[in-house]
Amino acid sequence: LEKESSKPTILCDNSGAVSISTGQSSSARTRHIDIRHHFVKEKIQEGEIEMRQIPSADNAADMFTKALTPSRLAACMKVIGMAA
């Protein structure tokens, strides 16, 4: 069972974004990212928010960015509490 959290949680299906944001990855390839773009990373380090990786199949945000089948759209809507 997953522990309930009172912190806002960002669900992300991109492992690279999760690694960079949670401080688990740092390399020459990411050094070009300007410090002003580290807002999420700072909030995670300060304990104000959490970030968790999820499978792409469970990413409800896809309904805003991709063309989906009617059944997949209905499933995404259900996840965020919208009626189909």
C-alpha positions as a Python dict, from the first residue, in 0.01 Angstrom:
ca = {
    (1, 'L'): (0, 0, 0),
    (2, 'E'): (117, 349, -76),
    (3, 'K'): (154, 600, 202),
    (4, 'E'): (-80, 898, 177),
    (5, 'S'): (104, 1228, 160),
    (6, 'S'): (-14, 1574, 251),
    (7, 'K'): (235, 1721, 2),
    (8, 'P'): (141, 1782, -360),
    (9, 'T'): (284, 1503, -574),
    (10, 'I'): (394, 1546, -935),
    (11, 'L'): (344, 1225, -1132),
    (12, 'C'): (582, 1199, -1425),
    (13, 'D'): (636, 927, -1685),
    (14, 'N'): (978, 1059, -1792),
    (15, 'S'): (1257, 893, -1593),
    (16, 'G'): (1513, 1156, -1696),
    (17, 'A'): (1296, 1439, -1569),
    (18, 'V'): (1239, 1257, -1240),
    (19, 'S'): (1613, 1189, -1198),
    (20, 'I'): (1712, 1550, -1263),
    (21, 'S'): (1434, 1695, -1047),
    (22, 'T'): (1501, 1471, -750),
    (23, 'G'): (1878, 1526, -767),
    (24, 'Q'): (1957, 1165, -855),
    (25, 'S'): (2128, 1267, -1178),
    (26, 'S'): (2380, 1530, -1261),
    (27, 'S'): (2607, 1526, -1559),
    (28, 'A'): (2782, 1743, -1811),
    (29, 'R'): (2478, 1696, -2034),
    (30, 'T'): (2247, 1868, -1784),
    (31, 'R'): (2477, 2149, -1672),
    (32, 'H'): (2343, 2376, -1946),
    (33, 'I'): (2007, 2402, -1769),
    (34, 'D'): (1990, 2753, -1625),
    (35, 'I'): (1954, 2773, -1247),
    (36, 'R'): (1625, 2963, -1280),
    (37, 'H'): (1472, 2645, -1425),
    (38, 'H'): (1536, 2447, -1106),
    (39, 'F'): (1217, 2558, -926),
    (40, 'V'): (1075, 2206, -900),
    (41, 'K'): (1408, 2063, -787),
    (42, 'E'): (1432, 2326, -513),
    (43, 'K'): (1078, 2260, -391),
    (44, 'I'): (1147, 1886, -375),
    (45, 'Q'): (1468, 1946, -177),
    (46, 'E'): (1280, 2179, 59),
    (47, 'G'): (1021, 1906, 117),
    (48, 'E'): (732, 2112, -18),
    (49, 'I'): (643, 1876, -303),
    (50, 'E'): (716, 1519, -410),
    (51, 'M'): (781, 1370, -751),
    (52, 'R'): (710, 1012, -842),
    (53, 'Q'): (761, 821, -1165),
    (54, 'I'): (461, 642, -1309),
    (55, 'P'): (420, 418, -1614),
    (56, 'S'): (322, 601, -1933),
    (57, 'A'): (3, 396, -1943),
    (58, 'D'): (-106, 556, -1614),
    (59, 'N'): (-33, 917, -1712),
    (60, 'A'): (-368, 1098, -1717),
    (61, 'A'): (-200, 1413, -1855),
    (62, 'D'): (-181, 1234, -2191),
    (63, 'M'): (-540, 1340, -2254),
    (64, 'F'): (-415, 1698, -2287),
    (65, 'T'): (-120, 1620, -2512),
    (66, 'K'): (-204, 1319, -2729),
    (67, 'A'): (-478, 1183, -2951),
    (68, 'L'): (-634, 897, -2754),
    (69, 'T'): (-888, 626, -2822),
    (70, 'P'): (-1227, 689, -2663),
    (71, 'S'): (-1167, 417, -2402),
    (72, 'R'): (-824, 559, -2307),
    (73, 'L'): (-969, 910, -2287),
    (74, 'A'): (-1248, 786, -2058),
    (75, 'A'): (-990, 614, -1834),
    (76, 'C'): (-783, 934, -1809),
    (77, 'M'): (-1092, 1139, -1729),
    (78, 'K'): (-1185, 895, -1454),
    (79, 'V'): (-839, 927, -1295),
    (80, 'I'): (-877, 1304, -1254),
    (81, 'G'): (-1240, 1282, -1143),
    (82, 'M'): (-1413, 1395, -1462),
    (83, 'A'): (-1730, 1225, -1580),
    (84, 'A'): (-1709, 1071, -1926),
}
